[in-house]
Amino acid sequence: MAVKMKVKKGDLVQMIAGKDRGKRGRVIEARPSERRVIVENLNVAKRHTRPRPIRDSSRMGGAQVVPGGILDKPAPVPVSNVMVVCPVCGNPTRVGIVEKEIKGEIVRVRVCKREACGQELDR
């Protein structure tokens, strides 16, 4: 059975727990099977990498090498530690789903659960 998450790639989210609490960023990647998301510039970990040659570099001229060193790389965050930020009211919100009829077919749309807002998140 497929695992559903209400957070999608490209959503603006706010961290509600962890060392980056209160910060906002875009979701780079969603991993529903792990119930985790990777958020741009949040939960950054340092990775030590060695230099590696680029594949098929013979077409470009000389031997190309990806430089090594200590790189900052965003690590996955549990989806329960982030909340989607509503584009209309600008506040972190829980996500609700409403079925809506568009051109004769029923479409499921994510909406803001804040009482004063209630606007669609999917544009």
C-alpha positions in Angstrom: 0.0 0.0 0.0 1.3 3.4 -0.9 2.1 5.8 1.9 0.5 9.3 1.5 2.0 12.5 2.8 0.4 15.9 2.7 3.8 17.6 2.1 5.0 17.7 -1.5 8.1 18.6 -3.4 8.3 22.4 -3.9 6.2 23.3 -0.8 7.4 26.0 1.5 7.6 24.5 5.0 8.5 25.7 8.5 10.4 23.6 11.0 8.5 23.1 14.2 11.0 20.9 16.0 14.7 20.3 16.1 17.8 22.5 15.9 16.3 24.6 13.0 13.0 25.3 14.8 11.2 28.4 13.3 13.2 28.5 10.0 11.6 28.1 6.6 12.7 26.4 3.4 11.5 24.6 0.3 11.1 20.9 0.1 13.7 19.5 -2.3 12.7 15.9 -2.1 9.8 13.9 -0.4 10.4 10.3 0.7 6.9 8.9 1.5 8.2 5.3 2.2 10.5 6.7 4.9 8.0 9.4 6.0 10.8 12.0 5.6 11.5 15.2 3.6 14.7 17.0 2.6 14.4 20.8 3.1 16.7 23.2 1.3 19.3 24.7 3.7 17.8 23.1 6.8 19.1 20.2 8.9 22.5 20.6 7.2 25.1 17.9 7.8 28.8 18.0 6.9 30.0 15.2 4.6 33.6 14.4 4.0 34.0 13.4 0.3 37.0 12.4 -1.8 37.7 13.8 -5.3 36.1 11.7 -8.0 36.5 11.7 -11.8 33.5 12.7 -13.9 32.1 10.0 -16.1 32.5 10.5 -19.9 34.8 13.5 -19.4 36.8 12.5 -22.5 34.3 14.5 -24.6 35.1 17.7 -22.7 38.8 17.7 -23.3 40.9 16.7 -20.2 40.2 14.6 -17.2 37.5 16.4 -15.1 37.5 15.8 -11.4 34.7 16.7 -8.9 36.6 18.3 -6.0 36.5 16.7 -2.6 36.5 18.2 0.9 33.9 18.9 3.5 30.6 19.6 1.9 27.3 20.8 3.5 24.5 18.6 2.6 20.8 18.8 3.7 19.8 15.6 5.6 16.3 14.1 5.7 13.8 15.4 8.4 10.8 13.5 9.7 7.7 14.9 8.1 6.2 15.4 11.6 8.8 18.1 12.3 7.6 20.4 9.5 4.4 22.3 8.7 3.3 23.6 5.4 3.2 27.4 5.1 0.0 28.7 3.6 0.8 31.0 0.6 -2.2 33.2 1.3 -2.1 33.8 5.1 1.7 33.2 5.4 1.3 31.0 8.6 2.3 27.4 9.2 -0.8 25.3 8.9 -2.2 21.8 9.0 -3.3 20.5 5.6 -6.9 19.4 4.8 -8.2 17.7 1.7 -11.4 18.8 -0.1 -12.9 17.1 -3.1 -13.8 19.6 -5.8 -15.5 19.2 -9.1 -13.6 20.7 -12.0 -14.9 20.2 -15.6 -17.0 17.2 -14.7 -14.3 15.3 -12.8 -13.7 15.2 -9.0 -10.3 16.4 -7.9 -8.8 16.3 -4.4 -7.3 19.7 -3.4 -5.1 20.5 -0.4 -6.5 23.4 1.7 -5.3 25.5 4.7 -7.0 24.4 7.9 -6.8 27.8 9.6 -10.2 29.2 10.5 -9.7 32.6 8.9 -8.1 31.3 5.7 -9.3 28.0 4.2 -7.6 28.8 0.9 -6.3 26.2 -1.6 -2.6 25.3 -1.3 -2.3 23.8 -4.8 -2.1 26.5 -7.4 
